[in-house]
Amino acid sequence: MKLTRLSLIICTIFLTTLPAFSQCTLPAAPSPATEDTTFDTFFMQNGPGWTGGDGTYSLLLPDGTNLWMWSDSYIGTVNPTTRLRSSDLFSAHNSLTIQNQTADTLTTVGYPPKTSSYFVPTTKSDWFWQGASLLVEPTPGTYQIEIMLTQWTPKIKMAGESVAIVDWPSYTIASITPVALTATTIEWGSEIMQAADGYYYIYGIKNPPNDNKLPYVARTTSVSYLTEPSQWTYWNATTSQWVTSQSSATPLSGVAAITPEYSVNQLTATTGTFYMLTGMNPVKPAYPLWNQVVTYYSCNPQGPWSNETVVYTTPEAGAPGCKTGNLVTYNPKAHPEFTDSTGILLTYNVNALTSSDLVCANDYMPRFLRITIPGVTDASPPIY
């Protein structure tokens, strides 16, 4: 009897430490991406309001509109004929806009009169850049938006992270709560995804002083734990285990390097559920010539990742800016809530290496692409 009980205990321990790998049939590789000229044209905004930004995070809202969340942003006006700004200085480190596809409008939240950052740290010399977000329903019919924010100092040093809770539809900031990080070696919040297994997966990067930026993932059981890393576990791809210490985490398997922002999305194909990671290869070629938009597939949110596919080569990378410098491209993401018969929407950011070129609005704005994946024909339903 005692031996049987001991055997059961050992068996239970063994099973709980096994890696939770799901099996699936991955679809064929994505098609080469094509430009989505409808979205490109729509986001050539002349104001008044938002006229350019990077970050380019999106979220489907309960009323069918879409929230776009931006990092460094221009809010004001652009000459509609020349597409020139009055100044190359941006006015905000972050901003929110609402796209209404039915009315064909883009509304800048808080404008007028607000042209400065929507979210501001308590240390006024610092600023927040946007990260990923989730829509949550704390009580039936009541919604809030939770946004991961990364805090930076004037020396471009990461000072920490916070989670902003924004009431919807008023867009009132209910709270901004620091994430209780024990170390800032990994920037968390490149993506936050609630997967079919019920876990919240939090993706980030370790950002060494070279192009070999490494992707990581943690997970937690509740959205209320986004500010409590003590309630996270971290993926160790070497041992194929979830571990309790960030220092024991390893980079994701199958992705040699990635740009600082990337997306991970749960998709459904005729072959079943799978996950797609979208980013940019930062080593082939190296900065400032990043130009390869790549996708990876996996049967699991933590990987291993495979089927690396270059879906697009950005023509702006290294091209001349409007005045003196050159352009750089970075941080592609997928936005599956916009999936339709033309495919899955992707974005990447275009920026100028010389600040004086930013007076030209076309040198600082997102670009939009479409890819098709065999068997993926519709947007994945949101999970609240």
Residue pairs with C-beta under 8 A, 6 or more apart in sequence:
17 241
19 240
19 241
20 197
20 242
20 300
21 240
21 299
21 300
22 299
22 300
23 299
24 271
24 272
24 273
24 274
24 299
25 271
25 272
26 271
26 274
26 297
26 299
26 306
26 307
27 269
27 270
27 271
27 274
27 297
27 373
27 374
27 375
27 376
28 373
28 374
29 307
29 309
29 373
30 295
30 309
30 311
30 344
30 371
30 372
30 373
31 311
31 343
31 371
31 372
31 373
32 311
32 312
32 371
33 293
33 311
33 312
33 346
33 369
33 370
33 371
34 343
34 369
34 370
35 367
35 368
35 369
35 370
36 342
36 345
36 368
36 369
36 370
39 345
39 368
40 367
40 368
42 99
42 104
42 106
43 106
43 365
43 366
43 368
44 83
44 361
44 362
44 365
45 51
45 52
45 78
45 106
46 77
46 78
46 79
46 80
46 83
46 361
47 75
47 76
47 77
47 78
48 76
48 77
48 111
48 112
49 75
49 76
49 97
49 106
49 107
49 108
49 111
50 70
50 73
50 74
50 75
50 95
50 97
50 106
50 108
50 111
51 74
51 75
51 76
51 77
51 78
51 85
51 361
52 73
52 74
52 78
52 90
52 361
52 364
52 365
53 70
53 71
53 72
53 73
53 74
53 90
53 95
53 364
53 365
53 366
54 70
54 71
54 72
54 330
54 331
54 349
54 351
54 364
54 366
55 69
55 70
55 71
55 72
55 94
55 129
55 130
55 261
55 331
55 349
56 68
56 70
56 331
56 333
56 347
56 348
56 349
56 366
57 68
57 69
57 70
57 130
57 131
57 132
57 133
57 333
58 66
58 67
58 68
58 69
58 335
58 337
58 338
59 66
59 67
59 69
59 133
59 134
59 135
59 145
59 337
60 66
60 135
60 337
60 379
60 382
61 67
61 98
61 135
61 143
61 168
61 169
62 135
62 143
62 168
63 169
64 102
65 98
65 99
65 100
65 101
66 98
66 99
66 101
66 337
66 338
67 96
67 97
67 98
67 99
67 133
67 145
68 96
68 97
68 98
68 99
68 106
69 94
69 95
69 96
69 130
69 133
69 147
70 94
70 95
70 96
70 97
70 130
71 93
71 94
71 129
71 130
72 90
72 92
72 93
72 94
72 129
73 90
73 91
73 92
73 93
73 94
73 95
74 85
74 90
74 91
74 92
74 361
74 364
75 91
75 92
75 95
75 108
75 111
75 114
75 115
76 85
76 86
76 91
76 115
77 85
77 86
78 84
78 85
78 361
79 85
83 360
83 361
83 362
84 359
84 360
84 361
85 358
85 359
85 360
85 361
87 359
88 355
88 356
88 357
88 358
88 359
90 358
91 115
91 116
92 115
92 116
92 117
92 118
93 117
93 127
93 128
93 129
94 117
94 118
94 119
94 127
94 128
94 129
94 130
94 149
95 108
95 109
95 117
95 118
96 108
96 109
96 110
96 118
96 171
97 106
97 107
97 108
97 109
98 106
98 107
98 109
99 105
99 106
100 106
100 107
109 118
109 171
110 118
110 171
117 127
117 128
118 173
119 128
119 147
119 149
119 164
119 173
119 176
120 127
120 128
121 127
121 128
121 151
121 159
121 162
121 176
123 151
123 159
125 153
125 154
126 151
126 152
126 153
126 154
126 159
127 151
127 152
128 149
128 150
128 151
128 152
128 162
129 149
129 150
129 152
130 147
130 149
131 147
131 148
131 149
131 150
131 161
131 188
131 189
131 190
131 192
132 147
132 148
132 189
132 190
132 191
132 192
132 193
132 203
133 145
133 146
133 147
133 148
133 192
134 145
134 146
134 192
134 194
134 200
134 223
135 143
135 144
135 145
135 168
135 382
135 384
136 143
136 144
136 145
136 146
136 223
136 384
137 143
137 144
137 384
138 144
143 168
143 169
143 384
144 165
144 166
144 167
144 168
144 174
145 165
145 166
145 168
146 163
146 164
146 165
146 166
146 223
146 226
147 163
147 164
147 166
148 161
148 162
148 163
148 179
148 188
148 189
148 192
148 202
148 226
149 161
149 162
149 163
149 164
149 176
149 189
150 158
150 160
150 161
150 187
150 189
151 158
151 159
151 160
151 161
151 162
152 158
152 159
153 159
158 184
158 187
158 207
159 184
160 178
160 179
160 181
160 184
161 178
161 179
161 181
161 187
161 188
161 189
162 176
162 177
162 178
162 179
162 227
163 176
163 177
163 179
163 226
163 227
164 173
164 175
164 176
165 173
165 174
165 175
165 176
165 177
166 172
166 173
166 174
167 173
167 174
177 227
178 227
179 188
179 226
179 227
179 228
179 229
180 227
180 228
180 229
180 230
181 188
181 229
182 229
182 246
183 246
183 247
185 206
185 246
186 204
186 205
186 206
186 216
186 246
186 249
187 204
187 205
187 206
187 207
187 260
188 202
188 203
188 204
188 218
189 202
189 203
189 204
190 203
190 204
190 205
190 215
190 260
190 261
190 262
190 263
191 201
191 202
191 203
191 262
191 263
191 264
192 200
192 201
192 202
192 203
192 226
193 200
193 201
193 203
193 264
193 265
193 266
193 301
194 200
194 201
194 223
194 383
195 201
195 266
195 275
195 301
196 266
196 273
197 301
198 221
199 219
199 220
199 221
199 301
200 219
200 220
200 221
200 222
200 223
200 225
200 226
201 217
201 218
201 219
201 264
201 301
201 302
202 217
202 218
202 219
202 220
202 226
202 232
203 215
203 216
203 217
203 262
203 264
204 215
204 216
204 217
204 218
205 213
205 214
205 215
205 216
205 258
205 260
205 262
206 213
206 214
206 216
206 251
207 213
207 260
208 214
211 257
211 282
211 283
211 286
211 287
212 256
212 257
212 282
212 283
213 257
213 258
213 259
213 260
213 282
214 251
214 252
214 257
214 258
215 251
215 252
215 255
215 258
215 262
215 277
215 279
216 234
216 235
216 249
216 250
216 251
216 252
217 234
217 235
217 252
217 264
217 301
217 302
217 303
218 229
218 232
218 233
218 234
218 235
218 246
218 249
219 232
219 233
219 235
219 242
219 301
219 302
220 226
220 228
220 231
220 232
220 233
221 231
222 231
225 231
225 232
229 246
232 246
233 242
233 243
233 244
234 242
234 243
234 244
234 245
234 246
234 248
234 249
235 242
235 243
235 249
235 250
235 252
235 302
235 303
236 242
236 243
236 248
236 249
236 250
237 250
237 251
237 252
237 253
237 302
237 303
237 304
238 250
243 249
252 302
252 303
252 304
252 305
253 303
253 304
253 305
254 296
254 298
254 303
254 304
254 305
254 306
254 308
255 277
255 279
255 296
255 303
255 305
255 308
256 281
256 283
257 281
257 282
257 283
258 277
258 279
258 280
258 281
258 282
259 279
259 280
259 282
259 290
259 330
259 331
259 332
260 330
260 331
261 279
261 330
261 331
261 333
262 277
262 278
262 279
262 280
262 331
262 332
262 333
263 277
263 278
263 279
263 332
263 333
263 334
263 335
264 275
264 276
264 277
264 278
264 301
265 275
265 276
265 278
265 334
265 336
265 380
266 273
266 274
266 275
266 301
266 380
267 273
267 274
267 275
267 276
267 336
267 344
267 373
267 376
267 380
268 376
268 380
269 373
269 374
269 375
269 376
270 374
270 375
271 375
274 297
274 298
274 299
275 297
275 298
275 299
275 300
275 301
276 295
276 296
276 297
276 334
276 373
277 295
277 296
277 297
277 298
277 305
278 293
278 294
278 295
278 332
278 333
278 334
278 346
279 293
279 294
279 331
279 332
279 333
280 290
280 291
280 292
280 293
280 294
280 329
280 330
280 331
280 332
280 348
281 290
281 292
281 294
281 310
282 290
284 292
285 291
285 292
287 328
288 317
288 318
288 326
288 328
288 353
289 317
289 318
289 328
290 314
290 317
290 328
290 329
290 330
291 313
291 314
291 317
291 318
291 329
292 310
292 312
292 313
292 314
293 310
293 311
293 312
293 313
293 314
293 332
293 346
293 348
293 369
294 308
294 309
294 310
294 311
294 332
295 307
295 308
295 309
295 311
295 334
295 371
296 305
296 306
296 307
296 308
296 309
297 305
297 306
297 307
298 304
298 305
298 306
311 346
311 369
311 371
312 346
312 348
312 369
314 329
314 348
314 350
314 367
316 327
316 329
316 350
316 367
317 327
317 328
317 329
318 326
318 327
318 328
319 326
319 327
320 326
320 327
321 327
321 352
321 353
321 354
321 357
321 360
321 363
322 352
322 357
322 359
322 360
322 362
322 363
323 354
323 356
323 357
323 359
323 360
324 354
324 356
324 357
325 352
325 353
325 354
325 356
325 357
326 352
326 353
326 354
327 350
327 351
327 352
327 353
327 357
327 363
328 350
328 351
328 352
328 353
329 348
329 349
329 350
329 351
329 367
330 348
330 349
330 351
331 348
331 349
332 346
332 347
332 348
333 346
333 347
333 348
334 344
334 345
334 346
335 344
335 345
335 346
335 347
336 344
336 345
336 379
336 380
337 379
337 380
337 382
338 344
338 345
338 379
339 345
339 376
339 377
339 378
339 379
339 380
340 378
340 379
341 377
342 370
342 372
343 370
343 371
343 372
343 373
344 370
344 371
344 372
344 373
344 376
345 368
345 369
345 370
346 368
346 369
346 370
346 371
347 366
347 367
347 368
347 369
348 366
348 367
348 369
349 366
349 367
350 363
350 364
350 365
350 366
350 367
351 358
351 363
351 364
352 358
352 360
352 363
352 364
357 363
358 364
